[in-house]
Amino acid sequence: MEIDLLDFIEQCRDLAKQALGKHAGEPASGGFARWVHVVLHCFRLEEGHSYRETPNRLKYMTEICDVLGLDRENLPDYSTIYK
């Protein structure tokens, strides 16, 4: 069964928030919420690209940035995602 990437990201968001509970909104390294960090790793693994490629790919995916609450002009550096 094939799943749409946006649906996948939304499901990851919901599961990450549920799993992290009250700690979901706390900042991880880089100053963004822990659930965002988890979803970025899920996105990277699902698409099969490197840490370096992640911010570049997100620049062209407006809807995914909106779901994650990220500004396309101010995306986290790949080293922040790696940590």
Backbone as ProteinMPNN parsed JSONL, in Angstrom:
{"seq_chain_A": "MEIDLLDFIEQCRDLAKQALGKHAGEPASGGFARWVHVVLHCFRLEEGHSYRETPNRLKYMTEICDVLGLDRENLPDYSTIYK", "coords_chain_A": {"N_chain_A": [[0.837, -1.178, 0.0], [0.667, 2.104, -0.935], [1.605, 5.21, 0.451], [0.856, 8.627, 0.758], [3.3, 11.199, 0.908], [2.839, 13.513, 2.47], [0.724, 12.657, 4.091], [2.087, 10.662, 5.47], [3.963, 12.223, 6.914], [2.201, 13.668, 8.547], [1.093, 11.573, 10.056], [3.406, 10.68, 11.362], [3.953, 12.961, 12.861], [1.731, 13.018, 14.635], [2.109, 10.568, 15.991], [4.66, 10.979, 17.115], [4.204, 13.14, 18.846], [2.395, 11.918, 20.569], [3.976, 9.841, 21.641], [6.039, 11.264, 22.894], [4.713, 12.745, 24.74], [4.244, 15.038, 27.371], [6.688, 16.191, 26.927], [6.966, 16.762, 24.273], [6.826, 19.339, 23.128], [9.072, 20.577, 24.091], [12.202, 22.114, 23.468], [14.558, 20.549, 21.316], [17.95, 19.838, 20.38], [19.078, 22.652, 18.628], [16.905, 24.248, 18.927], [14.25, 23.739, 18.103], [11.076, 22.053, 18.476], [10.935, 18.819, 20.073], [9.32, 16.864, 18.831], [9.348, 17.719, 16.2], [11.977, 17.26, 15.489], [12.036, 14.441, 15.593], [10.201, 13.828, 13.544], [11.529, 14.915, 11.34], [13.661, 13.132, 11.119], [12.244, 10.796, 10.488], [11.186, 11.563, 8.01], [13.566, 11.886, 6.54], [14.575, 9.262, 6.534], [12.464, 7.857, 5.27], [12.466, 8.966, 2.712], [15.002, 8.359, 1.969], [17.392, 9.893, 1.922], [20.371, 11.868, 2.623], [21.6, 13.508, 5.659], [22.598, 16.013, 4.944], [21.154, 16.593, 2.641], [18.556, 16.986, 3.522], [17.609, 19.676, 4.509], [17.723, 21.05, 2.034], [15.863, 19.68, 0.431], [13.53, 20.177, 1.857], [13.1, 22.87, 1.373], [11.635, 23.018, -0.957], [9.258, 21.894, -0.375], [6.581, 22.99, 0.578], [4.122, 22.384, 1.914], [4.849, 20.387, 3.711], [6.675, 21.742, 5.321], [4.869, 23.52, 6.464], [3.253, 21.773, 7.996], [5.13, 21.001, 9.852], [5.694, 23.371, 11.026], [7.807, 24.961, 10.224], [9.866, 27.564, 8.939], [10.452, 28.161, 5.614], [12.523, 29.757, 4.764], [14.254, 29.784, 6.837], [15.411, 27.271, 7.627], [16.522, 24.463, 9.652], [20.008, 23.749, 9.977], [21.832, 21.037, 8.458], [23.55, 19.846, 10.287], [22.362, 20.326, 12.733], [20.103, 18.75, 12.581], [21.337, 16.28, 12.497], [22.368, 16.004, 15.088]], "CA_chain_A": [[0.0, 0.0, 0.0], [1.457, 3.318, -1.037], [1.089, 6.292, 1.274], [1.28, 9.951, 0.352], [4.337, 11.705, 1.807], [2.236, 14.442, 3.428], [0.007, 11.824, 5.064], [3.126, 10.023, 6.276], [4.491, 13.237, 7.834], [1.154, 13.955, 9.538], [1.02, 10.422, 10.952], [4.613, 10.729, 12.197], [3.753, 14.066, 13.812], [0.793, 12.588, 15.665], [2.737, 9.512, 16.794], [5.765, 11.549, 17.887], [3.612, 13.916, 19.945], [1.819, 10.965, 21.507], [5.056, 9.115, 22.314], [6.829, 12.166, 23.734], [3.841, 13.265, 25.79], [4.408, 16.436, 27.782], [8.004, 16.668, 26.496], [6.943, 16.926, 22.818], [7.054, 20.725, 22.741], [10.345, 21.078, 24.588], [13.197, 22.197, 22.383], [15.673, 19.62, 21.186], [19.09, 20.615, 19.915], [18.725, 23.495, 17.498], [15.861, 25.166, 19.32], [12.895, 23.428, 17.687], [10.426, 21.048, 19.316], [11.418, 17.444, 19.941], [8.524, 16.112, 17.869], [9.802, 18.113, 14.868], [13.235, 16.541, 15.276], [11.687, 13.045, 15.302], [9.556, 13.762, 12.228], [12.561, 15.151, 10.333], [14.389, 11.87, 10.929], [11.342, 9.893, 9.759], [11.161, 12.074, 6.634], [14.859, 11.578, 5.926], [14.666, 7.819, 6.319], [11.45, 7.439, 4.296], [12.886, 9.42, 1.395], [16.294, 7.747, 1.687], [18.443, 10.855, 1.605], [21.329, 12.148, 3.694], [21.346, 14.661, 6.521], [22.912, 17.224, 4.175], [20.105, 16.844, 1.649], [17.254, 17.237, 4.148], [17.143, 21.069, 4.402], [17.542, 21.411, 0.626], [14.602, 19.103, -0.043], [12.423, 20.839, 2.539], [12.878, 24.189, 0.774], [10.684, 22.896, -2.058], [8.082, 21.173, 0.109], [5.871, 23.978, 1.389], [3.104, 21.78, 2.777], [5.524, 19.671, 4.789], [7.179, 22.78, 6.23], [3.707, 24.036, 7.194], [2.873, 20.77, 9.0], [6.173, 21.006, 10.884], [5.82, 24.715, 11.593], [9.134, 25.474, 9.883], [9.948, 28.624, 7.936], [11.289, 27.682, 4.507], [13.69, 30.634, 4.625], [15.102, 29.638, 8.015], [15.408, 25.845, 7.971], [17.681, 24.056, 10.445], [21.179, 23.233, 9.272], [21.889, 19.576, 8.507], [24.261, 19.416, 11.501], [21.389, 20.377, 13.813], [19.269, 17.553, 12.43], [22.19, 15.143, 12.821], [22.517, 15.903, 16.542]], "C_chain_A": [[0.882, 1.241, 0.0], [0.801, 4.422, -0.212], [1.673, 7.608, 0.77], [2.281, 10.491, 1.379], [3.764, 12.658, 2.856], [1.456, 13.682, 4.499], [0.985, 11.133, 6.008], [3.665, 10.987, 7.332], [3.472, 13.548, 8.924], [1.004, 12.806, 10.534], [2.222, 10.391, 11.892], [4.493, 11.807, 13.258], [2.861, 13.618, 14.957], [1.4, 11.529, 16.58], [3.868, 10.047, 17.66], [5.231, 12.351, 19.067], [3.034, 12.997, 21.006], [2.92, 10.267, 22.309], [5.844, 10.003, 23.276], [6.018, 12.792, 24.857], [4.099, 14.719, 26.085], [5.751, 17.018, 27.346], [8.06, 16.984, 25.0], [7.293, 18.341, 22.386], [8.361, 21.303, 23.223], [11.365, 21.11, 23.462], [14.241, 21.096, 22.466], [16.878, 20.462, 20.771], [18.674, 21.408, 18.69], [17.57, 24.419, 17.784], [14.475, 24.87, 18.788], [12.378, 22.237, 18.481], [10.943, 19.637, 19.028], [10.637, 16.659, 18.889], [8.937, 16.462, 16.441], [11.085, 17.364, 14.518], [12.962, 15.084, 14.887], [11.105, 12.92, 13.898], [10.568, 14.021, 11.112], [13.385, 13.89, 10.071], [13.527, 10.855, 10.172], [11.294, 10.277, 8.283], [12.438, 11.685, 5.896], [14.97, 10.091, 5.597], [13.669, 7.333, 5.26], [11.874, 7.798, 2.88], [14.253, 8.863, 0.993], [17.377, 8.734, 1.281], [19.279, 11.178, 2.833], [20.887, 13.332, 4.546], [21.565, 15.963, 5.749], [21.813, 17.586, 3.184], [18.776, 17.284, 2.263], [16.812, 18.693, 4.062], [16.899, 21.507, 2.955], [16.221, 20.881, 0.081], [13.405, 19.796, 0.585], [12.108, 22.209, 1.946], [11.789, 24.149, -0.288], [9.396, 22.179, -1.659], [7.325, 22.041, 1.109], [4.898, 23.339, 2.371], [3.728, 21.036, 3.953], [6.094, 20.657, 5.796], [6.04, 23.348, 7.071], [3.274, 23.073, 8.298], [3.858, 20.788, 10.166], [6.34, 22.363, 11.556], [7.183, 25.33, 11.341], [9.029, 26.555, 8.813], [10.906, 28.17, 6.849], [12.543, 28.516, 4.332], [14.676, 30.454, 5.773], [15.075, 28.185, 8.501], [16.639, 25.486, 8.8], [18.797, 23.52, 9.555], [21.21, 21.708, 9.41], [22.582, 19.08, 9.781], [23.346, 19.444, 12.72], [20.495, 19.145, 13.774], [20.048, 16.31, 12.841], [22.309, 14.92, 14.325], [21.259, 15.358, 17.148]], "O_chain_A": [[1.749, 1.39, 0.86], [-0.424, 4.542, -0.188], [2.846, 7.68, 0.402], [2.125, 10.265, 2.579], [4.171, 12.609, 4.017], [1.52, 14.027, 5.679], [0.732, 11.033, 7.209], [3.808, 10.622, 8.499], [3.833, 13.678, 10.093], [0.809, 13.041, 11.727], [2.076, 10.108, 13.081], [4.879, 11.604, 14.409], [3.199, 13.816, 16.124], [1.229, 11.583, 17.798], [4.027, 9.625, 18.806], [5.757, 12.245, 20.175], [3.164, 13.26, 22.202], [2.802, 10.122, 23.526], [6.266, 9.553, 24.341], [6.583, 13.313, 25.819], [4.167, 15.544, 25.174], [5.929, 18.235, 27.395], [9.096, 17.429, 24.507], [7.983, 18.529, 21.384], [8.736, 22.403, 22.817], [11.382, 20.227, 22.605], [14.736, 20.76, 23.542], [16.811, 21.69, 20.814], [17.99, 20.885, 17.81], [17.269, 25.294, 16.972], [13.573, 25.681, 18.997], [13.157, 21.501, 19.086], [11.33, 19.31, 17.906], [11.221, 15.878, 18.138], [8.886, 15.605, 15.559], [11.255, 16.895, 13.393], [13.582, 14.557, 13.963], [11.47, 12.014, 13.149], [10.476, 13.41, 10.047], [13.761, 13.616, 8.932], [14.031, 10.136, 9.309], [11.355, 9.412, 7.41], [12.389, 11.211, 4.761], [15.407, 9.718, 4.509], [14.009, 6.48, 4.44], [11.663, 7.019, 1.95], [14.618, 8.893, -0.182], [18.186, 8.447, 0.398], [18.927, 10.802, 3.951], [19.946, 14.052, 4.212], [20.79, 16.908, 5.894], [21.575, 18.765, 2.922], [17.957, 17.896, 1.578], [15.71, 18.943, 3.573], [15.961, 22.258, 2.688], [15.536, 21.584, -0.663], [12.379, 19.986, -0.069], [10.965, 22.662, 2.012], [11.092, 25.142, -0.497], [8.549, 21.892, -2.505], [7.419, 21.849, 2.322], [4.859, 23.721, 3.54], [3.194, 21.057, 5.062], [6.004, 20.43, 7.003], [6.221, 23.625, 8.256], [2.964, 23.502, 9.41], [3.47, 20.611, 11.321], [7.055, 22.481, 12.551], [7.668, 26.127, 12.145], [8.208, 26.467, 7.9], [12.053, 27.829, 7.137], [13.537, 28.024, 3.797], [15.813, 30.92, 5.691], [14.75, 27.918, 9.658], [17.682, 26.127, 8.671], [18.546, 22.916, 8.513], [20.673, 21.158, 10.372], [22.241, 18.015, 10.297], [23.539, 18.659, 13.649], [20.172, 18.568, 14.813], [19.496, 15.397, 13.455], [22.346, 13.778, 14.784], [21.18, 15.196, 18.366]]}, "name": "protein", "num_of_chains": 1, "seq": "MEIDLLDFIEQCRDLAKQALGKHAGEPASGGFARWVHVVLHCFRLEEGHSYRETPNRLKYMTEICDVLGLDRENLPDYSTIYK"}
